[in-house]
Amino acid sequence: MIGKGSTQTTITENDARQLLAQGFDSTPIDGQRVLIIIPDSTRTAPIPLMFRLINELIGKRVAQLDFLIALGTHQPMSDEEIARLVGVTMMDRAAKYPQVRVFNHAWDRADALETIGTISRAELEKLTNGLLAQDVPIRLNKLVNDYDHIIICGPVFPHEVVGFSGGAKYLFPGIAGAEIINFTHWLAALTSNRKTIGVKETAVRRVIHCAAEFVKKPITCISMVMQGQNLHGLYVGSYTESWSAAADLSAQLNIVWVDKPYKRVLSMPAPMYTELWTAGKAMYKTEPAIADGGEVIIYAPNLKEISITHGTLIEQVGYHVLEYFTKQEKRFKDIPGTIKAHSTHVKGDGTYDATSKIETPRIQVTLATSIPEEVCKRINQGYADYRTINPQEWEGRESEGILVVHHAGEMLYRVKN
């Protein structure tokens, strides 16, 4: 593995060029067709720099160089959005990189996917320590078949489903089909966000590494570590070694340890989150630092959508604690695991009494967004008129148990001990 990382210094463009060049020098890709898997715009990373350097360093060495956006179940990106993602206008792309194509993943199109194997019930029972077991077919974007070498290129952050993002997560769920996506998300929900996020070794990580073994093409992984907009780490190697080194550095850079939990948190998601489906990270990343009985307010006046892709199902189900689903399994047996997982992740920990039908969340989640009050009530979330909130009045009140988090969604807050 080739890599460099520091909590104090950043990776310069020249550093990145040298590290990538060293990594590619030992990668047998000459004359081959190469597919680069990259994140969409909901992840902070210098993708324009990576796009340019990868083309510069291997564009003339390979027979074909294309990019696939690991959308998971996110919405496809338009040509204009792709241009912003890779930092090259559509016109310049045509002029400078005429042979380079950029594809959107399509998780819900059967003709875009191929089954590459099945993880057995017995194997999954072992991988999850008995928490969840069933046969799970592994479907992957069949574009992978058209290439000789796969390169994963993306950042590593604390993550609510897998512990730390990055590495093989760009395959599963990044370019995968619904079955493995639903299984891994529901597995994470059963573990809970607070016991998963920022934890390096998780059951979900074991599952996706198992699934990745079904991919028979050689895979190289470029793992980046960010703090804000700054690149602090870059590692090139296998999807296990590269990711592992990046996760260790990310744990130092992207986890804020606080002395005691806060009573109220005004969590202001980054503008790149345009729907609650992704802006929920403002909850996930602060929940571990909120006291029992406390409140997180997701303050995002720009937020109008619950989810373009999944909104209808989410409105049907609402947001609930985990026990609401586990104690009513038959009622929700046909609801995809991804939907139930998102629901309980945004609602947080709590209890549900099946006899009295009383649900008791550990904390209150309040939406101060452009989602109407009647919708918030219907989906079982709190509502606040964002126009009545002045974030400046919340600043500097940590001694009162009040915290303001700007650009929320990537930095994880945890209580010491």
C-alpha positions as CSV (number, residue, x, y, z in Angstrom):
1,M,0.0,0.0,0.0
2,I,1.1,3.6,-0.8
3,G,-0.1,6.3,1.5
4,K,0.3,9.4,3.5
5,G,-1.7,11.0,6.2
6,S,-1.5,13.5,9.1
7,T,-3.8,15.2,11.5
8,Q,-1.7,18.3,11.3
9,T,-0.8,18.8,7.6
10,T,-2.7,18.5,4.4
11,I,-2.1,16.6,1.2
12,T,-1.0,19.1,-1.6
13,E,-1.8,18.6,-5.2
14,N,1.8,17.6,-5.8
15,D,1.6,15.1,-2.9
16,A,-1.5,13.6,-4.4
17,R,0.1,13.3,-7.9
18,Q,3.1,11.5,-6.4
19,L,1.1,9.1,-4.3
20,L,-1.2,8.2,-7.1
21,A,1.7,7.8,-9.5
22,Q,3.4,5.4,-7.1
23,G,0.2,3.5,-6.6
24,F,-0.5,3.2,-10.3
25,D,3.1,2.3,-11.1
26,S,2.7,-1.0,-9.3
27,T,-0.8,-1.6,-10.8
28,P,-0.9,-3.7,-14.0
29,I,-3.4,-1.7,-16.0
30,D,-1.6,-0.9,-19.3
31,G,-3.8,-1.6,-22.2
32,Q,-6.7,-2.5,-20.0
33,R,-10.2,-1.1,-19.7
34,V,-10.5,0.7,-16.3
35,L,-13.6,1.7,-14.4
36,I,-13.3,4.3,-11.6
37,I,-16.1,4.3,-9.0
38,I,-16.6,7.7,-7.3
39,P,-19.1,9.2,-4.9
40,D,-21.9,11.5,-5.7
41,S,-22.2,15.1,-4.5
42,T,-23.4,14.2,-1.0
43,R,-19.8,13.4,0.0
44,T,-17.0,16.0,0.6
45,A,-14.0,15.0,-1.4
46,P,-11.7,16.6,-4.1
47,I,-13.2,14.6,-6.9
48,P,-12.3,17.3,-9.5
49,L,-8.7,16.9,-8.5
50,M,-8.9,13.1,-8.6
51,F,-10.6,13.2,-12.0
52,R,-7.9,15.4,-13.4
53,L,-5.0,13.5,-11.9
54,I,-6.3,10.0,-12.8
55,N,-6.8,11.1,-16.4
56,E,-3.3,12.7,-16.4
57,L,-1.6,9.7,-14.9
58,I,-3.2,6.7,-16.6
59,G,-5.4,8.1,-19.4
60,K,-2.8,7.3,-22.0
61,R,-1.8,3.9,-20.4
62,V,-5.2,2.3,-20.6
63,A,-7.4,1.2,-23.4
64,Q,-10.5,2.8,-21.9
65,L,-11.1,5.0,-18.8
66,D,-14.6,5.5,-17.5
67,F,-16.3,6.6,-14.2
68,L,-19.3,5.2,-12.4
69,I,-21.1,7.2,-9.7
70,A,-21.8,5.1,-6.6
71,L,-25.3,6.4,-6.0
72,G,-26.6,3.6,-3.9
73,T,-30.3,4.5,-3.9
74,H,-29.7,8.3,-4.4
75,Q,-31.1,10.1,-7.4
76,P,-29.2,10.0,-10.7
77,M,-27.1,13.0,-11.4
78,S,-27.9,15.3,-14.4
79,D,-25.2,16.2,-16.9
80,E,-24.8,19.6,-15.2
81,E,-24.5,18.0,-11.8
82,I,-21.9,15.6,-13.1
83,A,-19.9,18.4,-14.6
84,R,-19.8,20.1,-11.2
85,L,-18.9,16.8,-9.5
86,V,-15.8,16.2,-11.7
87,G,-15.0,19.9,-12.0
88,V,-15.1,20.0,-15.8
89,T,-17.7,21.6,-17.9
90,M,-19.6,19.5,-20.4
91,M,-17.9,21.4,-23.2
92,D,-14.4,21.0,-21.7
93,R,-15.1,17.3,-21.0
94,A,-15.8,16.8,-24.7
95,A,-12.7,18.6,-25.7
96,K,-10.2,17.3,-23.2
97,Y,-11.5,13.9,-22.3
98,P,-13.5,12.9,-25.4
99,Q,-13.3,9.1,-24.7
100,V,-14.1,9.3,-21.0
101,R,-17.7,8.5,-20.0
102,V,-19.4,9.0,-16.6
103,F,-22.3,6.7,-15.7
104,N,-24.9,6.9,-13.0
105,H,-25.6,3.7,-11.1
106,A,-29.1,2.4,-11.4
107,W,-30.0,0.3,-8.3
108,D,-33.6,-0.3,-9.3
109,R,-33.2,-1.4,-12.9
110,A,-33.0,-5.1,-13.3
111,D,-31.4,-4.7,-16.8
112,A,-28.5,-2.7,-15.2
113,L,-27.6,-5.4,-12.6
114,E,-26.2,-8.9,-12.6
115,T,-26.3,-11.5,-9.8
116,I,-22.7,-12.4,-9.0
117,G,-23.3,-14.8,-6.1
118,T,-25.3,-15.4,-2.9
119,I,-24.2,-15.1,0.7
120,S,-25.9,-18.1,2.5
121,R,-28.0,-17.8,5.6
122,A,-25.4,-19.8,7.5
123,E,-22.6,-17.5,6.5
124,L,-24.6,-14.4,7.4
125,E,-25.6,-15.8,10.7
126,K,-21.9,-16.2,11.5
127,L,-20.9,-12.8,10.1
128,T,-23.7,-11.0,12.1
129,N,-23.2,-13.1,15.3
130,G,-26.7,-14.4,14.9
131,L,-28.3,-11.0,14.7
132,L,-29.8,-11.4,11.2
133,A,-29.7,-14.4,8.9
134,Q,-31.2,-15.1,5.4
135,D,-29.9,-16.0,2.0
136,V,-29.0,-12.7,0.2
137,P,-28.3,-12.6,-3.5
138,I,-25.5,-10.2,-4.5
139,R,-26.4,-8.1,-7.4
140,L,-23.9,-5.6,-8.8
141,N,-23.9,-3.1,-11.7
142,K,-23.1,-5.2,-14.7
143,L,-21.0,-2.4,-16.2
144,V,-18.2,-4.0,-14.1
145,N,-18.2,-6.9,-16.6
146,D,-17.0,-4.5,-19.3
147,Y,-13.7,-3.6,-17.6
148,D,-10.5,-5.4,-16.7
149,H,-9.7,-3.4,-13.5
150,I,-11.9,-1.6,-11.0
151,I,-10.6,1.5,-9.0
152,I,-12.6,2.8,-6.1
153,C,-11.9,6.4,-5.3
154,G,-13.7,8.1,-2.3
155,P,-13.5,9.5,1.2
156,V,-13.8,7.8,4.5
157,F,-16.0,9.2,7.2
158,P,-17.8,7.9,10.4
159,H,-21.0,6.3,9.0
160,E,-24.2,5.2,10.6
161,V,-24.6,1.9,8.6
162,V,-21.1,0.6,8.3
163,G,-19.1,2.3,11.0
164,F,-16.8,4.1,8.7
165,S,-17.6,4.7,5.0
166,G,-15.3,4.0,2.1
167,G,-13.6,1.0,0.6
168,A,-15.9,-1.8,-0.4
169,K,-18.9,0.3,0.7
170,Y,-18.5,1.9,-2.8
171,L,-19.5,-1.5,-4.1
172,F,-22.2,-2.4,-1.5
173,P,-24.4,-0.4,-1.5
174,G,-22.7,2.0,-3.9
175,I,-23.2,0.1,-7.1
176,A,-25.4,-2.8,-5.8
177,G,-28.9,-4.0,-6.1
178,A,-31.7,-3.7,-3.5
179,E,-31.2,-7.0,-1.6
180,I,-27.8,-6.4,-0.1
181,I,-28.7,-2.7,0.4
182,N,-31.8,-3.6,2.4
183,F,-30.0,-6.3,4.4
184,T,-27.0,-4.2,5.4
185,H,-29.1,-1.2,6.4
186,W,-31.5,-3.2,8.5
187,L,-28.6,-5.0,10.1
188,A,-27.1,-1.6,11.1
189,A,-30.5,-0.5,12.5
190,L,-30.7,-3.6,14.7
191,T,-27.3,-2.7,16.1
192,S,-28.3,1.0,16.4
193,N,-26.6,4.2,15.2
194,R,-24.9,4.9,18.5
195,K,-23.3,1.5,18.7
196,T,-22.2,1.6,15.0
197,I,-21.2,5.1,13.9
198,G,-17.5,5.7,14.2
199,V,-16.8,2.0,15.1
200,K,-14.3,0.5,12.8
201,E,-15.1,-3.2,13.0
202,T,-18.8,-3.8,12.5
203,A,-21.0,-6.7,11.3
204,V,-22.0,-4.7,8.2
205,R,-18.3,-4.2,7.3
206,R,-17.8,-7.9,7.6
207,V,-20.8,-8.5,5.3
208,I,-19.7,-6.1,2.6
209,H,-16.2,-7.5,2.6
210,C,-17.7,-11.0,2.2
211,A,-19.8,-9.7,-0.7
212,A,-16.8,-8.1,-2.3
213,E,-15.1,-11.5,-2.6
214,F,-17.7,-12.3,-5.3
215,V,-16.2,-9.6,-7.5
216,K,-13.7,-11.4,-9.7
217,K,-12.1,-8.3,-11.3
218,P,-8.9,-6.8,-9.7
219,I,-9.8,-3.9,-7.4
220,T,-7.6,-1.0,-6.4
221,C,-8.8,1.5,-3.8
222,I,-7.9,5.2,-3.4
223,S,-9.1,6.2,0.1
224,M,-9.2,9.8,1.1
225,V,-9.5,11.4,4.5
226,M,-11.0,14.8,4.8
227,Q,-11.5,17.4,7.6
228,G,-13.9,19.9,6.2
229,Q,-12.6,20.8,2.8
230,N,-9.1,19.8,3.5
231,L,-7.5,16.6,2.3
232,H,-5.4,15.1,5.1
233,G,-4.9,11.5,4.0
234,L,-4.5,9.6,0.7
235,Y,-4.0,5.8,0.6
236,V,-3.7,3.6,-2.5
237,G,-3.9,-0.2,-2.2
238,S,-6.4,-3.0,-1.6
239,Y,-9.9,-2.1,-0.4
240,T,-9.1,-3.6,3.0
241,E,-5.7,-2.0,3.6
242,S,-6.4,1.4,2.0
243,W,-9.7,1.7,3.8
244,S,-8.3,0.5,7.2
245,A,-5.5,3.1,7.2
246,A,-8.0,5.9,6.2
247,A,-10.5,4.9,8.9
248,D,-7.8,5.1,11.5
249,L,-6.9,8.7,10.5
250,S,-10.6,9.6,10.0
251,A,-11.3,8.5,13.6
252,Q,-8.7,11.1,14.7
253,L,-9.9,13.9,12.4
254,N,-13.7,13.4,12.2
255,I,-14.8,12.6,15.8
256,V,-15.2,15.4,18.3
257,W,-15.1,14.1,21.9
258,V,-17.1,16.2,24.4
259,D,-17.0,16.1,28.2
260,K,-20.7,15.6,28.8
261,P,-23.8,15.3,26.7
262,Y,-25.8,18.3,25.5
263,K,-29.4,19.0,26.3
264,R,-30.2,20.7,23.0
265,V,-28.3,20.6,19.7
266,L,-29.0,22.9,16.7
267,S,-27.7,20.8,13.9
268,M,-27.4,22.6,10.6
269,P,-26.8,20.1,7.8
270,A,-24.4,21.0,4.9
271,P,-26.1,22.5,1.8
272,M,-25.2,19.4,-0.2
273,Y,-27.9,17.5,1.6
274,T,-31.1,18.5,-0.3
275,E,-33.5,16.0,1.3
276,L,-34.1,14.5,4.7
277,W,-32.9,11.1,3.4
278,T,-29.3,12.5,3.4
279,A,-29.7,15.4,5.8
280,G,-30.6,12.9,8.5
281,K,-26.8,12.7,9.0
282,A,-27.3,15.9,11.0
283,M,-29.1,13.6,13.5
284,Y,-26.8,10.6,13.2
285,K,-23.6,12.5,13.8
286,T,-24.9,14.3,16.9
287,E,-27.2,11.7,18.5
288,P,-24.3,10.1,20.6
289,A,-23.7,13.5,22.2
290,I,-27.3,14.3,23.2
291,A,-28.4,13.6,26.8
292,D,-31.5,11.4,27.5
293,G,-34.6,13.6,27.2
294,G,-32.7,16.1,25.1
295,E,-33.4,17.5,21.7
296,V,-31.8,17.8,18.3
297,I,-33.2,20.4,15.9
298,I,-32.3,19.8,12.3
299,Y,-32.2,23.4,11.0
300,A,-32.3,23.4,7.2
301,P,-34.6,26.1,5.7
302,N,-33.6,24.8,2.2
303,L,-34.9,21.3,2.9
304,K,-38.3,20.7,1.2
305,E,-38.2,16.9,0.5
306,I,-38.2,13.8,2.7
307,S,-36.8,11.7,-0.2
308,I,-37.4,12.0,-3.9
309,T,-36.8,8.2,-4.3
310,H,-38.4,6.9,-1.1
311,G,-40.7,9.6,0.1
312,T,-43.9,7.8,-0.5
313,L,-42.9,4.8,1.6
314,I,-41.4,6.9,4.3
315,E,-44.6,8.9,4.7
316,Q,-46.5,5.7,4.8
317,V,-44.3,4.3,7.6
318,G,-43.2,7.4,9.5
319,Y,-40.3,7.8,11.8
320,H,-40.1,5.4,14.8
321,V,-37.8,3.8,17.3
322,L,-36.4,0.4,16.5
323,E,-38.7,-1.6,18.8
324,Y,-41.7,-0.1,16.9
325,F,-40.6,-2.4,14.0
326,T,-39.2,-5.4,15.9
327,K,-42.3,-5.8,18.0
328,Q,-44.6,-5.5,15.0
329,E,-42.6,-7.7,12.5
330,K,-45.7,-9.0,10.6
331,R,-47.1,-5.5,10.1
332,F,-43.9,-4.3,8.5
333,K,-42.6,-7.5,6.9
334,D,-43.0,-6.1,3.4
335,I,-41.3,-2.8,4.1
336,P,-37.7,-2.7,2.7
337,G,-35.0,-2.8,5.3
338,T,-33.5,0.4,4.0
339,I,-36.7,2.3,4.7
340,K,-37.1,0.9,8.3
341,A,-33.4,1.6,8.9
342,H,-33.7,5.2,7.8
343,S,-36.8,5.6,9.9
344,T,-35.3,4.4,13.1
345,H,-31.9,6.1,12.5
346,V,-33.5,9.5,12.2
347,K,-35.8,8.9,15.2
348,G,-33.0,7.5,17.4
349,D,-33.1,5.1,20.3
350,G,-36.2,4.5,22.4
351,T,-38.8,1.9,23.5
352,Y,-42.2,0.7,22.3
353,D,-44.8,-1.0,24.4
354,A,-46.8,-3.2,22.1
355,T,-49.6,-3.6,24.6
356,S,-50.2,0.1,25.3
357,K,-48.9,1.1,21.9
358,I,-46.9,3.8,23.5
359,E,-43.6,4.8,21.8
360,T,-41.0,6.6,23.9
361,P,-38.0,8.0,22.0
362,R,-34.8,8.7,24.0
363,I,-34.6,12.2,22.5
364,Q,-36.8,14.6,20.6
365,V,-36.1,15.2,16.9
366,T,-37.5,18.5,15.6
367,L,-37.4,19.5,12.0
368,A,-36.9,23.2,11.3
369,T,-37.1,22.9,7.6
370,S,-39.4,23.8,4.7
371,I,-41.3,20.5,5.2
372,P,-44.8,21.6,6.3
373,E,-45.9,21.1,9.9
374,E,-48.8,18.7,8.9
375,V,-46.2,16.5,7.1
376,C,-43.9,16.5,10.1
377,K,-46.8,15.4,12.3
378,R,-47.8,12.7,9.9
379,I,-44.3,11.2,9.8
380,N,-44.1,11.4,13.6
381,Q,-41.4,14.1,13.9
382,G,-41.4,17.4,15.8
383,Y,-41.8,20.7,13.9
384,A,-40.4,24.1,14.4
385,D,-40.8,27.2,12.2
386,Y,-37.3,27.9,11.0
387,R,-38.1,31.6,10.8
388,T,-38.5,31.7,14.6
389,I,-34.9,30.4,15.1
390,N,-31.9,32.7,15.0
391,P,-28.8,30.4,15.0
392,Q,-26.7,33.3,16.3
393,E,-28.7,33.3,19.5
394,W,-27.7,29.7,20.1
395,E,-24.0,30.3,19.7
396,G,-21.6,30.2,22.6
397,R,-24.0,28.5,25.1
398,E,-22.1,25.2,25.6
399,S,-22.0,25.9,29.3
400,E,-25.9,25.8,29.3
401,G,-25.8,22.4,27.5
402,I,-26.6,23.9,24.1
403,L,-24.5,23.1,21.0
404,V,-24.6,24.5,17.5
405,V,-23.1,22.4,14.7
406,H,-22.4,24.0,11.4
407,H,-22.1,22.0,8.2
408,A,-23.4,19.0,10.1
409,G,-23.2,15.6,8.6
410,E,-19.6,14.6,8.5
411,M,-18.1,15.4,11.9
412,L,-19.2,12.9,14.6
413,Y,-19.9,14.0,18.2
414,R,-19.4,11.6,21.0
415,V,-19.2,11.8,24.8
416,K,-15.9,10.8,26.4
417,N,-15.9,7.4,28.1
